[in-house]
């Protein structure tokens, strides 16, 4: 209720304060990084849950889909380049 343990890649850097989204609950919480040990990070929730029941703007969904596709293509290209080396 007051915090969480999250698992991240060592390569992922998080700011001191960030928004953490819980898709199953359809809510977001502001989280403050409290500690980090390799791929594990402890966070403390700083604000009450933000209700995510409002509809998402269609243009944002389209942009998100496009960025996810670009991300997938970039990951595939990185894999190709690292295998070729």
Secondary structure, DSSP 4 states (H G I P E B T S, - for coil): --EEEEE--TT----SEEEEEETTTTEEEEEEEEEEETTEEEEEE-SPPEE--SPPPHHHHHHHHHHHHHHHHHHHHHHHHHHH-
